[in-house]
Amino acid sequence: MNEFITITSQPAVCSYLQFMIFIPVAAGIVLFLVPEKYIRIKGILSVAVSLVTGYLTLALFSSAIRMVALDDLVAKSCMTLFGVNLLDGTSGFLTITTDNLSKLIIVFISLFSFLILLFSLAYIKQGRVKNYYPWFLITLGCSYGAVLADNLLLFLAFWGILGITLYKLIPGSDEESSATAKKTLILIGASDTILILGIAMLWRLTGSLSMNAISLPTDNILAVTAFVALLVGSFTKAGAFPFHTWVPDYSKDAPASSSAILPASLDKLLGIYFLARITTDLFIPGEWMRLLLLSIGVTTIITAVMMALVQHNYKKLLGYHAVSQVGYMITGFGLGSLIGIAAGLFHMINNAIYKSGLFLSAGCIEQRTGQENIDELGGLSKAMPITFAASLIFAMSISGIPPFNGFASKWMIYQGIIDFGAGPGIASKLWVLWLGLAVLGSALTLASFIKFIGGVFLGRRNTAFEKAKEVSPLMWLPMVMLALFCIFFGVFATNFIVPKLIMPVTGEFQFTGFWNSGLVSLLIIISIALGVIVYLAVSIKRFRTEDSFIGGERFHEKTGYPTPEFYKTIGEYRPLAWMYKKAEEKLFDIYDLSKHFVLWLSHKLSEAHTGVLPAYVIWVFAGLIIMLLIMI
C-alpha cells in the first residue's frame, strides 16, 4: 500500500492534524480539574469534543493524500529550558501520513467514539470509573496520533500512552478488577518492549524510521526477527492468540462502555491497522511468514470460539468472540492478495461495528438486571424490545448470516482463501485447512450466539426481573445506529462499501464467483415475504397451544430449562474436557505462565545467594568469563 506521497507543511492540512490530535488530549487534561460530582457536564463536553474532531476527520477524509511535516508546530512550541529549545532537532520525527488507510481508520475512530460517549452519558455514573471522560478523550487523541504518525518513534509514543489509558479505563475497585487491570498493563507493556526491539532492528537494517520509506523482504534472520517482534505488538493490542488472554478478563471486569471503545473497536482498529502497515508497507512477507500468519489466524478463530461456547458470563463470552474475530482479519492479511487484504480491512470495520454494539447491549442488560450470568436471565425480549432487536442483528452479523455485514467480509475471506489455493508453496497447498477452519469458526460462533440470545432474551422471564424495562434513548440510540450500519454495510457491500471505502486503500480487484450483496439481500427479502404470506394463508386460528406434557405430568409455566445447560455437554465431552480443564487452570494463559516462570527463576536466584564468600567469588569470575566470550 505504499503510495506516492508529497511532503508538505500546508497550513490547512497542518491545522486539521494538530487540532485532531491535541484538542481531545488538551480537553482531557482540563477535565481532570473538574470534580467528579459534575460527571454529566464532563460527559456533555466530551461528546462536544468528539463532534468537533469528527468534523475535522471528515474534512481530512476528503483531502489529498500527503505526508505532513509539523515544522510549524515545533517552531511555535516555546518549550525552552534555560534558553534551550527542548524540541530543537525533533521536526524530522514529527511527520504525519494522511494516506487512504489512515484516513479510513480515523473516520471510524471518530464514529465509535461519538456513539460510545453518547451511550456513556446515561451509563457511566459517579464513582464507576475515576476520571472516565478525561481518559477517554486522551485515548481518542492518541488514537488519532498513532494512526496518522509516519515516524515509528512518534507512533510508539502515542501507542505507549494508549496502553496506560487502557489500564485507567477499568475501575480496579475490587481485587479481581485490580488483577485484571494489572494483567492488561503488564501484557501490553511487555509487548511494547518487544515492539521497541523490533523497531530498533528495523532501523538497523534500513537506516530509516519512516513507514513509507521502508519495504524490507523477510529473507534473513534479523528481518524475520524484526517482523515477528512487530507482530507481537500488533497481536497483543488486537487480542490475537497467544497474547489474547487480557481481552476476556478485561471484557468481564471493565464497564461495558470501556470494553466497547477498547477491546471491541479502537484496539481492533489500531492493532489491525498496524498489522496492515507491517504486512503491506514495512515488510514483504515470504512464504514461511504467510504460513505463520495463516496458522495464527485460524488458531485464534477456533481456540477463542471454543472457549466462548462454554462461558456463562455473557461479557466474558463477548470477550472471547472479540478475540476469535481477529483471527479472520489475520487470515485475510496472511493471504497477501488484494481481495485478502481488502477482506481483512473490511472485516476489521465490520467487527468493530457489531462488537461495539454487542458490548453496548451487554451494558443495557447489566444496567436493567444487575446480572452478568446467562443462567440467571431469560425472557427479556418483551421488556427490552429495542435492545433485543439490536442484539439479534449484531448476533446474526458476527455469525456471518446474510445479508448482514459479517457475512460480506467473511465471504470475501473465503473467496480469498480459494484463490490463494491456486498459488505455489506449502501455505497455498493447505488452503482447504484454512477454509475449513474459518467456516467451522463461523458455525461455532452462530452456536454460541444462539446461547446468548436464547439465554438472555428468550424463554421464560426470571420473576426477579418482572419490572425490567427498556433503557433510555441515550443508550439504545447508539445501538440502533450501529445495527443500521450492520445492515447497510452488508446490503451494499459489493456495490458501494468495498468499491468506495476499501478499494481506494488496497487497489481494485474483481470478486470471484457469483455473489452480489444487493441480489442476495433482495432474495432474502422475497423469501421472508413469501413465508409471511404462507403463514397468513393457512390462518393463525388453526394452531393451538398446550402446556408441556412429559412423563405423565403437566409442566407449569414457571418450569424452564436454561439455555446454557445444553452447552455443558460440550465441556463434558471427553476429547474436549481435558482442554477446558487445563484452560481453567490457565495452562494456555501466557501471562500466568510467564508469572510462574519469573517466580520460579526468582526463587532459584535467591537460592544462589548462600551468604558464603567463595560462592560469590565464583559467580563474579563466571560473569567475567561470559562477558569476555561475548566481547570476543
Long-range contacts (C-beta under 8 A, 24 or more apart in sequence): 1-99, 1-100, 1-101, 1-276, 1-280, 1-281, 1-341, 1-505, 1-506, 2-212, 2-215, 2-280, 2-281, 3-65, 3-99, 3-100, 4-65, 5-65, 5-66, 5-67, 5-97, 5-99, 5-212, 6-65, 6-66, 6-67, 7-66, 7-67, 7-68, 7-69, 7-95, 8-66, 8-67, 8-68, 8-69, 9-68, 9-69, 9-70, 9-71, 9-72, 10-66, 10-68, 11-72, 13-60, 13-63, 13-66, 13-68, 13-98, 14-68, 14-70, 14-72, 14-73, 16-56, 16-59, 16-60, 16-63, 17-60, 17-68, 17-70, 17-96, 17-98, 17-148, 18-70, 18-73, 19-52, 19-53, 19-56, 20-53, 20-56, 20-57, 20-60, 20-106, 20-141, 20-144, 20-148, 21-141, 21-142, 21-144, 21-145, 21-148, 22-141, 23-49, 23-52, 23-53, 23-141, 24-49, 24-50, 24-53, 24-137, 24-138, 24-140, 24-141, 24-144, 25-137, 25-138, 25-141, 25-142, 27-137, 28-133, 28-134, 28-135, 28-136, 28-137, 28-138, 28-140, 28-141, 29-134, 29-138, 31-131, 31-133, 31-134, 31-137, 32-131, 32-134, 36-126, 36-127, 36-130, 36-131, 37-126, 39-124, 39-125, 39-126, 39-132, 39-133, 40-121, 42-133, 42-134, 43-117, 43-120, 43-121, 43-124, 43-133, 44-121, 45-133, 46-117, 46-120, 46-133, 46-136, 46-137, 47-114, 47-117, 47-118, 47-121, 49-137, 49-140, 50-110, 50-113, 50-114, 50-117, 50-140, 51-114, 53-110, 53-113, 53-140, 53-141, 53-144, 54-110, 54-111, 54-113, 54-114, 57-103, 57-106, 57-107, 57-109, 57-110, 57-144, 58-107, 58-110, 60-98, 60-103, 60-106, 61-103, 61-104, 61-106, 61-107, 63-98, 63-103, 65-98, 65-99, 65-100, 66-98, 67-95, 67-96, 67-97, 67-98, 67-150, 67-212, 68-95, 68-96, 68-97, 68-98, 69-94, 69-95, 69-96, 70-94, 70-95, 70-96, 92-151, 93-151, 93-153, 93-154, 93-209, 94-151, 94-154, 95-149, 95-150, 95-151, 95-154, 95-210, 96-148, 96-149, 96-150, 97-148, 97-149, 97-150, 97-211, 97-212, 98-148, 99-212, 100-504, 100-505, 101-273, 101-276, 101-277, 101-345, 101-505, 102-147, 102-148, 102-273, 104-345, 104-349, 104-501, 104-502, 104-504, 104-505, 105-147, 105-269, 105-270, 105-273, 106-144, 106-147, 106-148, 108-265, 108-269, 108-349, 108-352, 109-140, 109-143, 109-144, 109-147, 109-265, 109-266, 109-269, 112-260, 112-261, 112-265, 112-266, 112-269, 112-352, 112-356, 113-140, 113-261, 113-266, 115-356, 115-478, 115-481, 115-482, 116-257, 116-260, 116-261, 116-265, 116-356, 116-360, 116-478, 118-474, 118-477, 118-478, 119-257, 119-260, 119-360, 119-363, 119-474, 119-475, 119-478, 119-479, 120-257, 121-474, 122-471, 122-472, 122-474, 122-475, 123-255, 123-256, 123-257, 123-363, 123-367, 123-475, 124-255, 124-257, 128-171, 128-255, 129-169, 129-170, 129-171, 129-255, 129-258, 130-171, 131-168, 132-169, 132-255, 132-257, 132-258, 135-165, 135-168, 135-169, 136-165, 136-169, 136-261, 138-165, 139-165, 139-166, 139-169, 139-261, 139-262, 139-266, 143-266, 143-269, 143-270, 146-270, 147-269, 147-270, 147-273, 150-210, 150-211, 150-212, 151-209, 151-210, 151-211, 152-199, 152-202, 152-203, 152-209, 152-210, 152-211, 153-199, 153-209, 155-211, 156-192, 156-195, 156-196, 156-199, 159-192, 159-195, 159-233, 159-237, 159-270, 160-192, 162-237, 162-266, 162-270, 163-188, 163-189, 163-192, 166-250, 166-262, 166-267, 169-254, 169-255, 169-258, 169-261, 169-262, 170-250, 170-253, 170-254, 170-255, 170-258, 171-253, 171-254, 171-255, 176-253, 177-253, 177-254, 180-246, 180-249, 180-250, 180-252, 180-253, 180-254, 181-253, 183-245, 183-246, 183-249, 183-591, 184-246, 184-249, 184-250, 186-591, 187-236, 187-243, 187-245, 187-246, 187-590, 187-591, 188-236, 188-237, 188-246, 190-236, 190-594, 191-232, 191-233, 191-235, 191-236, 191-237, 191-243, 192-233, 194-229, 194-232, 194-233, 195-229, 195-230, 195-232, 195-233, 197-229, 198-225, 198-226, 198-227, 198-228, 198-229, 198-230, 198-232, 198-233, 199-230, 201-225, 201-226, 201-229, 202-226, 202-230, 202-282, 211-277, 211-281, 211-282, 212-281, 214-281, 214-282, 215-281, 215-282, 215-283, 215-284, 216-282, 216-283, 216-284, 217-283, 217-284, 217-286, 218-283, 218-284, 218-285, 218-286, 218-288, 218-289, 219-286, 223-283, 224-289, 226-283, 227-278, 227-283, 227-285, 227-289, 228-292, 230-274, 230-278, 230-282, 230-283, 231-275, 231-278, 233-274, 234-271, 234-272, 234-274, 234-275, 234-278, 235-271, 235-275, 235-296, 235-330, 236-271, 237-267, 237-270, 237-271, 237-274, 238-267, 238-268, 238-270, 238-271, 238-272, 238-275, 238-326, 238-329, 239-263, 239-267, 239-268, 239-271, 239-322, 239-323, 239-326, 240-271, 240-296, 240-297, 240-300, 240-323, 240-326, 240-327, 240-330, 241-296, 241-299, 241-300, 241-303, 241-304, 241-323, 241-327, 242-588, 242-590, 243-590, 244-300, 244-304, 244-323, 244-326, 245-588, 245-589, 245-590, 245-591, 245-592, 246-591, 247-319, 247-320, 247-322, 247-323, 248-307, 248-316, 248-319, 248-320, 248-323, 249-316, 249-319, 250-319, 251-315, 251-316, 251-318, 251-319, 251-322, 251-359, 252-313, 252-315, 252-316, 252-319, 252-372, 255-363, 256-315, 256-359, 256-360, 256-362, 256-363, 256-366, 257-359, 257-360, 257-363, 259-315, 259-318, 259-319, 259-359, 259-362, 260-355, 260-356, 260-359, 260-360, 260-363, 261-356, 263-319, 263-322, 264-318, 264-322, 264-352, 264-355, 264-356, 264-358, 264-359, 265-352, 265-355, 265-356, 268-322, 268-325, 268-326, 268-329, 268-348, 268-351, 268-352, 268-355, 269-348, 269-349, 269-352, 271-326, 272-326, 272-329, 272-333, 272-344, 272-345, 272-348, 273-348, 275-329, 275-330, 275-333, 275-344, 276-333, 276-341, 276-344, 276-345, 279-333, 279-334, 279-336, 279-341, 280-333, 280-341, 285-336, 287-425, 287-426, 287-427, 290-334, 290-335, 290-336, 290-425, 290-427, 291-425, 291-426, 291-427, 291-430, 292-334, 293-330, 293-331, 293-333, 293-334, 294-330, 294-331, 294-334, 294-335, 294-427, 294-430, 294-434, 296-327, 296-330, 296-334, 297-327, 297-328, 297-329, 297-330, 297-331, 297-332, 297-334, 297-434, 298-327, 298-331, 298-433, 298-434, 298-437, 298-438, 298-441, 299-327, 300-324, 300-326, 300-327, 300-330, 301-327, 301-328, 301-331, 301-437, 301-438, 301-441, 302-327, 302-437, 302-440, 302-441, 302-444, 303-588, 305-441, 305-444, 305-445, 305-448, 306-444, 306-576, 306-579, 307-583, 308-444, 308-445, 308-448, 309-444, 309-447, 309-448, 309-451, 309-567, 309-570, 310-567, 310-568, 310-570, 310-571, 310-580, 311-448, 312-373, 312-374, 312-375, 312-564, 313-372, 313-373, 313-374, 314-362, 314-365, 314-372, 314-373, 314-374, 314-377, 314-452, 314-455, 314-456, 315-359, 315-362, 315-366, 315-372, 317-374, 317-448, 317-451, 317-452, 318-355, 318-358, 318-359, 318-362, 318-452, 321-355, 321-358, 321-398, 321-445, 321-448, 322-351, 322-355, 324-441, 324-445, 325-351, 325-355, 325-398, 326-351, 327-441, 328-409, 328-410, 328-413, 328-438, 328-441, 331-413, 331-417, 331-434, 331-438, 332-412, 332-413, 332-416, 334-427, 335-416, 335-417, 335-419, 335-420, 336-420, 337-416, 337-419, 337-420, 337-509, 338-506, 338-507, 338-508, 338-509, 339-412, 339-415, 339-416, 339-419, 339-509, 339-511, 339-512, 340-413, 340-416, 340-417, 340-420, 341-506, 342-412, 342-498, 342-502, 342-503, 342-505, 342-506, 342-509, 343-409, 343-412, 343-413, 343-415, 343-416, 344-413, 345-502, 345-505, 345-506, 346-408, 346-409, 346-412, 346-493, 346-497, 346-498, 346-502, 347-406, 347-409, 347-410, 347-412, 347-413, 349-489, 349-501, 350-397, 350-405, 350-406, 350-408, 350-409, 350-486, 350-489, 351-398, 351-406, 353-397, 353-405, 353-482, 353-485, 353-486, 353-489, 354-393, 354-394, 354-397, 354-398, 354-404, 354-405, 354-406, 354-482, 354-486, 355-394, 355-398, 356-482, 357-390, 357-391, 357-393, 357-394, 357-479, 357-482, 357-483, 357-486, 358-391, 358-394, 358-395, 358-398, 360-475, 360-478, 360-479, 360-482, 361-387, 361-390, 361-391, 361-394, 361-479, 363-475, 364-471, 364-475, 364-476, 364-479, 365-456, 367-471, 367-475, 368-465, 368-468, 368-469, 368-471, 369-464, 369-465, 369-468, 374-451, 374-452, 374-455, 374-456, 374-562, 374-563, 374-564, 375-455, 375-562, 375-564, 376-462, 376-464, 377-455, 377-456, 377-462, 377-465, 378-455, 378-456, 378-457, 378-458, 378-459, 378-460, 378-461, 378-462, 378-560, 378-562, 378-563, 379-457, 379-458, 379-459, 379-460, 379-461, 379-462, 379-465, 380-456, 380-457, 380-461, 380-465, 380-468, 381-457, 381-458, 382-461, 383-461, 383-465, 383-468, 383-469, 383-470, 384-457, 384-468, 384-469, 384-470, 384-471, 385-470, 386-470, 386-471, 386-476, 386-479, 386-480, 387-470, 387-471, 387-476, 387-479, 388-457, 389-483, 390-476, 390-479, 390-480, 390-482, 390-483, 391-452, 391-453, 391-456, 391-457, 391-479, 392-453, 392-457, 393-483, 393-486, 393-487, 394-482, 394-483, 394-486, 395-449, 395-452, 395-453, 396-449, 397-486, 397-490, 398-445, 398-449, 399-442, 399-445, 399-446, 399-449, 400-442, 400-445, 400-446, 401-446, 402-490, 402-520, 402-521, 402-524, 403-487, 403-490, 403-491, 403-517, 403-520, 403-521, 403-524, 404-486, 404-487, 404-490, 405-485, 405-486, 405-487, 405-488, 405-489, 405-490, 405-493, 406-486, 406-490, 407-490, 408-489, 408-490, 408-493, 408-494, 408-497, 408-498, 408-517, 409-493, 410-438, 410-442, 411-515, 412-498, 412-511, 413-438, 414-438, 414-439, 415-511, 415-512, 415-513, 415-515, 418-512, 418-513, 419-512, 448-567, 450-563, 451-563, 451-564, 451-566, 451-567, 454-563, 455-562, 455-563, 455-564, 458-563, 459-560, 459-562, 459-563, 460-557, 460-558, 460-560, 463-558, 490-517, 490-521, 491-517, 491-518, 491-521, 492-517, 492-518, 493-517, 494-518
